[in-house]
Amino acid sequence: MRFFYFLLSGFIFSTQLSAQRIISLLPSYTEIIYELGAGDKLVGVTNFCNYPDDAKGKEKVGDYLNPDLEKIYLLKPDIIFVGEWKNDFIKKMRKLNSRIVVLKQEKDINDIYLTIKTIGKYIKREEQSKELISKIKKSIPANINKKYLKVYIEIDQGGWSAGSESFISDVVSKAGGINIFSDIKTPYFKAEWEEVLKRNPDYILLLNTKIDEFKKRPMTAEMKAVKNSNIYLFNEQERDIISRPSPRVVGIIKKLSELFSND
């Protein structure tokens, strides 16, 4: 009889795993879940989850700032992955007895590994998460010529930039550059234009601001990056990648490493 109960408990456990229903409230989590081979378990993703292509066909549950609580509830998820800042949403979902996994905001590449490890643990893909982390580590270019060129990163129009607590700052560092605002202890902030001029970057990376628009700002002609034509505007796909702490940032590290090595 004890053996029968043992078999029955094993069957229930395996059934629970196969029936797992996951909701991801960040594009980076969605990408990681697919990389771990559990994309078929996703029943809901954000409006911005567009990679891989299969994610486009998943049920949309709003975005990470305004998730659709009713739709999420109706999807009956077993587990929801959410960023730590959505406290009101987290409280509401916990009242509905939903299982919430709150993931910390990634500040560097090591934090991406931690996110992968945590997601792997909760969706029973621990071995796959180890393999993925190992793959990423091996893919990051080694022996980069660390010239530490000064880099200004403009995330959005109006001077929004990345501080030291943004993983984007670490991406630039891994590629051989140094964020000119690496001394600012915050993920993102609105930089004063006078301060950008004062720090005089060797390279300028733009995510949303057009190069021609950038050059219209006062004194840009005096900046080293402008004089040397070292301004790079990310295309739409690259913009998605560099703004998401996911395994694909390796490609951006390689791209920037090649860019900086030409200097």
C-alpha positions in Angstrom: 0.0 0.0 0.0 2.8 2.4 0.9 4.4 1.6 -2.5 1.0 2.5 -4.2 0.9 5.9 -2.4 4.5 6.5 -3.5 3.6 5.9 -7.1 0.5 8.0 -6.8 2.4 10.9 -5.3 4.9 10.7 -8.1 2.1 10.7 -10.7 0.5 13.8 -9.1 3.8 15.6 -8.9 4.7 14.9 -12.6 1.1 15.9 -13.6 1.5 19.2 -11.8 4.7 19.9 -13.6 3.2 19.1 -17.0 0.2 21.2 -16.3 2.1 24.2 -15.2 0.7 27.5 -16.4 3.1 30.4 -16.4 2.6 34.2 -16.8 5.6 36.4 -17.5 5.3 40.2 -16.9 8.6 41.2 -18.5 9.9 40.5 -22.0 13.3 39.4 -20.5 11.6 36.8 -18.3 9.7 35.5 -21.4 12.9 35.2 -23.4 14.5 33.3 -20.5 11.6 30.9 -20.1 11.8 30.1 -23.8 15.6 29.6 -23.6 14.9 27.1 -20.8 12.6 25.1 -23.0 9.3 26.0 -21.2 7.8 28.4 -23.8 4.9 26.0 -24.2 4.0 26.5 -20.5 3.4 30.3 -21.0 -0.3 31.2 -21.0 0.2 35.0 -20.7 2.8 37.6 -21.6 3.1 41.3 -21.8 2.2 43.4 -24.9 5.9 44.0 -25.4 6.9 40.3 -25.5 7.9 39.9 -29.1 10.8 37.4 -28.9 11.0 34.6 -30.0 8.3 34.8 -32.7 6.2 32.2 -30.8 5.7 34.7 -28.0 3.8 37.1 -30.3 0.9 34.6 -30.4 0.6 34.2 -26.6 -2.3 35.8 -24.7 -1.4 39.4 -23.9 -2.1 40.5 -20.3 -1.2 44.2 -20.6 2.2 45.5 -19.7 4.4 45.4 -16.6 3.3 48.8 -15.5 -0.5 48.2 -16.1 -1.2 44.4 -16.0 -4.7 43.3 -16.7 -5.6 41.8 -13.3 -8.9 40.3 -14.5 -7.4 38.6 -17.5 -4.5 37.2 -15.5 -7.0 35.8 -13.0 -9.1 34.1 -15.7 -6.0 32.5 -17.2 -5.6 30.6 -13.9 -1.8 30.7 -13.7 0.1 28.4 -11.4 2.9 30.9 -11.2 3.5 34.6 -12.2 7.0 36.1 -12.7 7.0 39.8 -11.9 9.5 42.6 -11.2 9.9 43.8 -7.6 8.5 47.3 -8.2 4.9 46.3 -8.9 3.9 46.2 -5.2 0.2 47.0 -5.6 -0.2 44.4 -8.3 1.6 41.8 -6.1 -0.6 42.5 -3.1 -3.8 42.2 -5.2 -2.7 38.9 -6.8 -1.7 37.4 -3.5 -5.2 38.1 -2.2 -6.4 35.9 -5.0 -4.0 33.1 -3.8 -1.9 33.3 -6.9 1.7 32.2 -6.7 3.9 35.2 -7.3 7.7 35.1 -7.9 9.2 38.6 -7.4 12.5 39.0 -9.2 14.9 41.8 -8.4 15.9 44.4 -11.0 19.1 43.3 -12.7 22.0 45.7 -12.1 24.7 43.8 -13.9 25.3 40.6 -15.9 25.7 38.5 -12.8 22.2 39.5 -11.8 21.0 38.1 -15.2 22.5 34.8 -14.1 20.6 35.0 -10.8 17.3 35.7 -12.6 17.9 32.7 -14.9 18.7 30.5 -11.9 15.7 31.6 -10.0 13.3 31.1 -12.9 14.8 27.7 -13.6 14.3 26.7 -10.0 10.6 27.6 -10.0 9.7 26.0 -13.3 11.8 22.9 -12.7 14.4 23.6 -15.3 17.4 23.8 -13.0 19.8 21.8 -15.1 18.8 23.8 -18.2 19.4 27.0 -16.3 22.9 25.9 -15.4 23.6 25.1 -19.0 22.3 28.4 -20.2 24.4 30.4 -17.7 27.5 28.5 -18.8 26.7 29.1 -22.4 26.3 32.9 -21.8 29.6 33.1 -19.9 31.5 31.3 -22.6 29.9 33.5 -25.3 31.1 36.8 -23.7 34.2 37.9 -25.5 37.4 37.2 -23.6 40.6 39.2 -23.6 38.9 42.4 -24.7 41.2 45.3 -25.2 40.1 47.4 -22.2 40.7 50.9 -23.5 38.0 52.1 -21.2 36.7 54.6 -23.8 34.2 57.0 -22.1 30.7 56.2 -23.3 27.5 58.2 -23.0 24.4 56.1 -23.2 21.1 57.9 -24.0 18.2 55.6 -23.2 15.5 58.0 -24.3 15.0 61.6 -25.5 15.3 64.3 -22.9 18.7 63.1 -21.7 17.6 59.9 -19.9 20.7 57.9 -19.3 22.0 54.8 -17.4 23.7 55.0 -14.0 25.9 52.4 -12.4 22.9 50.3 -11.2 21.7 49.6 -14.8 22.8 46.3 -16.3 23.4 48.4 -19.5 26.3 50.1 -17.8 27.8 46.6 -17.1 27.2 45.6 -20.8 29.3 48.6 -21.9 32.0 47.7 -19.4 32.1 44.1 -20.6 32.6 45.4 -24.1 35.6 47.4 -23.1 34.1 50.9 -22.4 33.1 52.8 -19.3 29.9 54.5 -18.7 30.6 58.3 -18.1 27.9 58.1 -15.4 29.2 55.0 -13.6 29.5 57.1 -10.5 25.7 57.8 -10.4 24.2 55.2 -8.1 20.9 54.6 -9.7 19.6 52.5 -12.7 18.3 55.4 -14.8 18.1 59.1 -14.5 17.8 62.4 -16.4 21.3 63.7 -17.1 22.1 67.4 -17.2 23.3 68.3 -20.7 26.1 70.5 -19.3 27.4 67.5 -17.4 27.4 65.3 -20.5 29.5 68.0 -22.2 31.8 68.3 -19.3 32.5 64.5 -19.2 33.2 64.6 -23.0 32.5 61.0 -24.1 34.6 59.1 -26.7 31.5 57.3 -27.8 27.8 58.1 -27.8 25.2 55.3 -27.9 21.6 56.3 -28.7 18.6 54.1 -28.2 15.8 56.5 -29.4 17.3 59.9 -30.3 18.1 60.4 -33.9 21.7 61.3 -34.6 20.7 64.5 -36.5 18.5 65.6 -33.6 21.3 64.9 -31.1 23.8 67.0 -33.1 21.4 70.0 -32.9 22.1 70.4 -29.2 24.4 73.1 -28.0 28.2 72.5 -28.2 27.9 69.0 -29.7 30.5 69.9 -32.3 33.1 70.2 -29.5 32.6 66.7 -28.2 35.2 64.1 -29.0 32.6 61.5 -30.0 31.1 63.9 -32.5 34.4 65.0 -33.9 35.4 61.4 -34.5 32.0 60.3 -35.8 31.7 57.9 -32.9 27.9 58.0 -32.5 25.9 54.8 -32.8 22.1 54.6 -33.1 20.7 51.2 -32.3 18.2 49.8 -34.7 14.8 48.5 -33.4 16.0 44.9 -32.8 19.2 46.0 -31.1 17.2 48.5 -29.0 15.0 45.7 -27.7 18.0 43.5 -26.9 20.1 46.1 -25.0 17.0 47.2 -23.0 16.3 43.7 -21.8 18.5 41.8 -19.2 18.2 38.6 -21.2 20.6 36.1 -22.7 20.6 38.0 -26.0 22.7 40.9 -24.5 25.8 38.8 -25.4 25.2 39.8 -29.0 25.3 43.5 -28.0 28.5 43.0 -25.9 30.1 41.6 -29.0 28.8 44.4 -31.2 30.1 47.1 -28.9 33.4 45.3 -28.4 33.9 45.4 -32.2 32.8 49.1 -32.3 35.2 50.2 -29.6 38.1 48.2 -31.0 38.0 50.3 -34.2 38.9 53.4 -32.2 
